[in-house]
Amino acid sequence: MEYISIGNVKIKKTAALAPMAGIADTAFRTVMKRFGAAYAVGEMASCKGLCYSDRKTAELLALTEPERPAAVQLFGCEPEFAAGAVEIAERYSPDIIDLNAGCPVPKVAGNGAGSALMKDPVLFGKMVEALVKAAHVPVTVKIRAGWDAEHINACEIAHIAEECGAAAVAVHGRTKTQMYSGKADRKVIAAVKRTVKIPVIGNGDIDSVESCEEMYRTTGCDLVMIARGAYGNPWLFRDINDYYEGREPQSPPTLEERLSVMREHIELLVKCKGEYTGMKEARAQAAFYLKGMPNAAKYRGMYGKLSATEDLYELIKIITEENL
């Protein structure tokens, strides 16, 4: 088994879990790590929000031991808040601190943070420099190919990140204006790999062992990162680990296995967030786990109204009785 090092953090060269706001929370990360995710990045927290003692923002930084090695992710466009944010983030003992310079959603990019930082290389460099100066752990950066098709500048931004002390750069092969549509451009990721000496993490369209292997082969990246491909599918990490560790492929999960892991995931969600919030968020997770199963549409009305753990158990009971 090969490993890569990000600063002093050693990570298996299989597949990592990407940061996904509102999705990849503690429960999600814990399940994915149990199935073999080599590394995980938490949900992004606002540098400014942390400095203004926003309790909900700080909660996004919490990490548990089963999730490690793991990073917390910060976003912002005001370097003067970087040191204060790092000081608070390090109270949660992250292995790595990641700067989000790739989020395309309007409420982030529209305020100059996330992928908007790629439009201002000077400000981007100041943000990285401020975080690196304040941090006692490695600082990494997540970027996109560029703002739009006419402004593909991932190589320039990655070079600035390296010059300012970043320990690695993750590249999502789409532009900001693409959001999550179209195809990720692996040529951009390959170009970044040729540009910098620090580790490069390739991200975009990984939903199988084959696409993971292709990302490594065509880009030369040091680590692959999975986002939407992990929705309701922790077995993807298991399969990638099996492939790189030379084991025979395992059978796809049975319906019984899917229901069991869905239950584990949602129970953990409730444990972390309480029943009201946990079950509200469980609706999306149930949709991920049940996608593609026979008669999935039939149960949509049930999982779309989950509000108590008893509802979950009743849903599982009905699916089991009707399909097993």
C-alpha positions as CSV (number, residue, x, y, z in Angstrom):
1,M,0.0,0.0,0.0
2,E,1.3,3.5,-1.0
3,Y,1.0,6.5,1.3
4,I,1.3,10.2,0.7
5,S,2.4,12.8,3.2
6,I,0.7,16.2,3.7
7,G,3.2,17.9,6.0
8,N,3.6,15.4,8.8
9,V,0.2,13.7,8.1
10,K,0.5,10.3,6.5
11,I,-2.5,9.2,4.3
12,K,-3.2,6.0,2.4
13,K,-3.2,6.5,-1.3
14,T,-6.7,5.2,-1.9
15,A,-9.5,7.7,-1.8
16,A,-10.4,10.6,0.5
17,L,-13.8,12.1,1.3
18,A,-14.4,15.6,0.0
19,P,-15.9,18.4,2.1
20,M,-19.6,18.9,1.4
21,A,-21.5,21.6,3.2
22,G,-24.7,20.2,4.7
23,I,-23.9,16.7,3.7
24,A,-20.5,15.5,5.0
25,D,-21.1,16.1,8.7
26,T,-19.7,14.0,11.6
27,A,-22.1,11.2,11.0
28,F,-21.4,11.0,7.2
29,R,-17.7,11.2,7.7
30,T,-17.7,8.5,10.4
31,V,-19.5,6.0,8.2
32,M,-17.3,6.7,5.2
33,K,-14.2,6.4,7.3
34,R,-15.4,3.1,8.7
35,F,-15.7,1.8,5.2
36,G,-12.2,2.9,4.2
37,A,-12.1,6.6,3.4
38,A,-8.4,7.5,3.8
39,Y,-8.9,11.1,4.9
40,A,-11.8,13.4,5.4
41,V,-12.4,17.2,5.3
42,G,-15.1,18.8,7.5
43,E,-17.8,21.2,6.5
44,M,-16.6,24.7,5.9
45,A,-16.7,27.3,8.7
46,S,-16.5,31.0,8.3
47,C,-13.3,32.7,9.5
48,K,-15.2,35.9,10.3
49,G,-18.0,33.9,12.0
50,L,-15.6,32.1,14.2
51,C,-14.0,35.4,15.2
52,Y,-17.4,36.8,16.1
53,S,-18.0,33.7,18.4
54,D,-20.7,32.2,16.2
55,R,-21.5,29.0,18.1
56,K,-23.1,27.2,15.1
57,T,-20.0,28.0,13.0
58,A,-17.7,26.6,15.7
59,E,-19.8,23.4,15.8
60,L,-18.8,22.6,12.2
61,L,-15.2,22.2,13.5
62,A,-15.8,19.3,15.8
63,L,-13.9,16.1,14.9
64,T,-14.0,12.7,16.5
65,E,-11.2,10.1,16.7
66,P,-12.7,7.7,14.2
67,E,-12.6,10.4,11.5
68,R,-8.9,10.9,11.6
69,P,-6.8,11.8,9.8
70,A,-9.1,14.7,9.1
71,A,-9.1,18.4,8.3
72,V,-11.3,21.3,9.3
73,Q,-12.1,23.7,6.4
74,L,-12.2,27.5,6.7
75,F,-13.5,30.0,4.2
76,G,-13.3,33.8,4.0
77,C,-11.8,36.7,2.1
78,E,-10.5,38.9,4.9
79,P,-6.9,37.9,5.9
80,E,-7.3,39.9,9.1
81,F,-9.6,37.2,10.5
82,A,-7.4,34.3,9.6
83,A,-5.3,34.1,12.7
84,G,-8.3,34.3,15.0
85,A,-10.1,31.6,13.1
86,V,-7.0,29.3,13.2
87,E,-6.7,29.8,16.9
88,I,-10.3,28.7,17.4
89,A,-10.0,25.9,14.9
90,E,-6.9,24.4,16.5
91,R,-8.9,23.9,19.7
92,Y,-10.5,21.0,17.9
93,S,-7.1,19.4,17.2
94,P,-7.4,19.1,13.4
95,D,-4.7,17.2,11.6
96,I,-4.9,19.7,8.8
97,I,-6.5,23.1,8.1
98,D,-8.0,23.5,4.6
99,L,-8.9,26.8,2.9
100,N,-12.0,26.7,0.7
101,A,-11.2,28.5,-2.5
102,G,-13.6,26.4,-4.6
103,C,-17.2,26.7,-3.3
104,P,-19.4,28.0,-6.1
105,V,-22.6,28.7,-4.2
106,P,-23.8,32.4,-4.4
107,K,-23.9,33.0,-0.7
108,V,-20.2,32.2,-0.4
109,A,-18.7,33.1,-3.8
110,G,-21.0,36.1,-4.1
111,N,-19.4,37.6,-1.0
112,G,-15.8,37.2,-2.3
113,A,-15.0,33.9,-0.6
114,G,-14.8,30.4,-2.0
115,S,-14.2,30.2,-5.7
116,A,-14.3,34.0,-5.9
117,L,-10.8,34.0,-4.4
118,M,-9.6,32.6,-7.7
119,K,-10.5,35.9,-9.4
120,D,-8.1,37.8,-7.1
121,P,-4.8,35.9,-6.9
122,V,-3.2,38.6,-4.7
123,L,-6.0,38.3,-2.1
124,F,-5.9,34.5,-2.4
125,G,-2.2,34.6,-1.6
126,K,-2.7,36.8,1.4
127,M,-5.3,34.4,2.8
128,V,-3.1,31.4,2.4
129,E,-0.1,33.2,3.9
130,A,-2.1,34.4,6.9
131,L,-3.4,30.9,7.6
132,V,0.0,29.3,7.2
133,K,1.6,31.9,9.5
134,A,-1.0,31.3,12.2
135,A,-1.3,27.5,12.0
136,H,0.6,24.8,13.8
137,V,-0.6,22.1,11.4
138,P,-0.3,21.8,7.7
139,V,-2.5,24.2,5.6
140,T,-4.0,23.0,2.3
141,V,-6.2,24.6,-0.3
142,K,-9.2,23.4,-2.3
143,I,-9.7,25.1,-5.7
144,R,-11.6,24.7,-8.9
145,A,-10.4,24.8,-12.5
146,G,-11.2,28.5,-12.6
147,W,-14.1,31.0,-12.5
148,D,-15.3,30.1,-16.0
149,A,-14.2,28.6,-19.3
150,E,-12.4,31.9,-20.3
151,H,-10.6,32.1,-17.0
152,I,-8.9,28.7,-16.3
153,N,-6.2,29.7,-13.8
154,A,-5.9,26.7,-11.5
155,C,-2.2,26.4,-12.2
156,E,-1.5,30.0,-11.3
157,I,-3.5,29.7,-8.1
158,A,-1.9,26.4,-7.1
159,H,1.6,27.9,-7.7
160,I,0.7,30.9,-5.4
161,A,-0.6,28.4,-2.8
162,E,2.7,26.6,-2.9
163,E,4.7,29.8,-2.7
164,C,2.7,30.9,0.3
165,G,3.3,27.8,2.2
166,A,0.4,25.5,1.5
167,A,1.2,21.8,2.0
168,A,-1.1,20.4,-0.7
169,V,-3.8,21.6,-3.1
170,A,-7.0,19.8,-4.1
171,V,-8.4,20.6,-7.5
172,H,-12.0,20.1,-8.6
173,G,-11.9,19.9,-12.4
174,R,-15.0,22.1,-12.9
175,T,-15.2,25.9,-13.1
176,K,-17.3,28.0,-10.7
177,T,-19.9,28.7,-13.4
178,Q,-20.3,25.0,-14.2
179,M,-21.3,24.4,-10.6
180,Y,-21.8,20.6,-10.6
181,S,-22.9,20.2,-14.2
182,G,-20.9,18.9,-17.2
183,K,-17.7,16.9,-16.8
184,A,-14.7,17.6,-14.6
185,D,-11.7,18.5,-16.7
186,R,-8.9,16.1,-15.7
187,K,-6.4,17.9,-18.0
188,V,-6.5,20.8,-15.6
189,I,-5.7,18.6,-12.7
190,A,-2.8,17.0,-14.7
191,A,-1.5,20.5,-15.5
192,V,-1.6,21.5,-11.8
193,K,0.3,18.4,-10.9
194,R,3.0,19.4,-13.5
195,T,3.1,22.9,-12.1
196,V,3.7,22.3,-8.3
197,K,5.8,20.1,-6.2
198,I,3.4,19.8,-3.3
199,P,0.8,16.9,-3.3
200,V,-2.1,17.4,-5.7
201,I,-5.5,15.9,-4.9
202,G,-7.8,15.2,-7.8
203,N,-11.6,15.7,-7.4
204,G,-14.5,15.3,-9.7
205,D,-16.7,12.5,-11.1
206,I,-15.3,9.7,-9.0
207,D,-18.1,7.1,-8.6
208,S,-16.4,3.8,-9.2
209,V,-13.1,1.9,-8.8
210,E,-12.5,2.5,-12.5
211,S,-13.0,6.2,-12.4
212,C,-10.7,6.4,-9.3
213,E,-8.0,4.5,-11.1
214,E,-8.5,6.6,-14.2
215,M,-8.0,9.8,-12.2
216,Y,-4.7,8.6,-10.8
217,R,-3.5,7.4,-14.2
218,T,-4.5,10.3,-16.4
219,T,-3.6,13.2,-14.0
220,G,-0.7,11.8,-11.9
221,C,-2.4,13.2,-8.8
222,D,-1.2,12.1,-5.4
223,L,-4.6,11.4,-3.9
224,V,-8.2,11.0,-5.2
225,M,-11.1,12.8,-3.5
226,I,-14.7,11.7,-3.7
227,A,-17.7,13.9,-3.2
228,R,-21.2,13.1,-4.6
229,G,-20.1,9.5,-5.5
230,A,-20.2,8.7,-1.8
231,Y,-23.8,9.7,-1.4
232,G,-25.4,6.6,0.2
233,N,-22.5,4.5,-1.0
234,P,-19.8,4.0,1.6
235,W,-19.1,0.7,-0.2
236,L,-17.2,2.7,-2.8
237,F,-14.4,3.3,-0.4
238,R,-14.4,-0.4,0.5
239,D,-14.1,-1.4,-3.1
240,I,-11.3,1.1,-3.8
241,N,-9.4,-0.2,-0.8
242,D,-9.8,-3.7,-2.0
243,Y,-8.5,-2.8,-5.4
244,Y,-5.4,-1.1,-4.2
245,E,-4.6,-3.6,-1.5
246,G,-4.9,-6.5,-4.1
247,R,-8.0,-8.1,-2.8
248,E,-10.7,-9.7,-4.9
249,P,-13.7,-7.5,-5.6
250,Q,-16.6,-8.0,-3.2
251,S,-20.3,-8.4,-4.2
252,P,-22.4,-5.2,-4.2
253,P,-24.2,-4.6,-1.0
254,T,-27.5,-6.4,-0.6
255,L,-30.7,-4.5,0.2
256,E,-30.4,-5.8,3.7
257,E,-26.9,-4.4,4.0
258,R,-28.0,-1.1,2.6
259,L,-30.8,-0.8,5.1
260,S,-28.5,-1.8,8.0
261,V,-25.9,0.9,7.1
262,M,-28.7,3.5,6.4
263,R,-30.0,2.8,9.9
264,E,-26.5,3.1,11.5
265,H,-25.9,6.4,9.6
266,I,-29.2,7.9,10.6
267,E,-29.0,6.8,14.2
268,L,-25.6,8.5,14.4
269,L,-27.0,11.6,12.8
270,V,-29.7,11.7,15.6
271,K,-27.0,11.1,18.2
272,C,-25.0,14.0,16.9
273,K,-27.8,16.5,16.2
274,G,-30.8,15.4,18.2
275,E,-33.9,13.8,16.9
276,Y,-35.6,16.9,15.4
277,T,-32.7,18.1,13.3
278,G,-31.2,14.6,12.8
279,M,-34.4,13.1,11.4
280,K,-35.1,16.2,9.2
281,E,-31.6,15.7,7.6
282,A,-32.2,11.9,7.5
283,R,-34.7,12.4,4.7
284,A,-31.9,13.2,2.2
285,Q,-29.6,10.4,3.5
286,A,-32.5,7.9,3.2
287,A,-33.0,9.0,-0.4
288,F,-29.3,8.4,-1.1
289,Y,-29.3,4.9,0.3
290,L,-32.5,3.9,-1.3
291,K,-31.8,5.3,-4.8
292,G,-32.0,2.7,-7.5
293,M,-33.5,0.0,-5.3
294,P,-36.7,-1.8,-6.6
295,N,-39.8,0.3,-6.0
296,A,-37.8,3.2,-4.5
297,A,-40.4,5.7,-5.7
298,K,-43.0,3.8,-3.7
299,Y,-41.2,4.7,-0.4
300,R,-40.5,8.3,-1.3
301,G,-43.5,9.6,0.5
302,M,-42.4,7.8,3.7
303,Y,-38.7,8.8,3.8
304,G,-39.6,12.3,2.7
305,K,-41.6,12.7,6.0
306,L,-39.2,11.2,8.5
307,S,-39.5,13.0,11.8
308,A,-38.8,10.4,14.5
309,T,-36.6,7.4,14.8
310,E,-39.7,5.2,15.0
311,D,-40.6,6.4,11.5
312,L,-37.2,5.1,10.3
313,Y,-37.7,1.7,11.9
314,E,-41.2,1.5,10.4
315,L,-39.8,2.4,6.9
316,I,-37.1,-0.3,7.2
317,K,-39.7,-2.9,8.4
318,I,-42.0,-2.2,5.5
319,I,-39.2,-2.3,2.9
320,T,-37.8,-5.5,4.5
321,E,-41.2,-7.2,4.5
322,E,-42.0,-6.3,0.9
323,N,-38.6,-7.0,-0.6
324,L,-36.8,-9.7,1.4
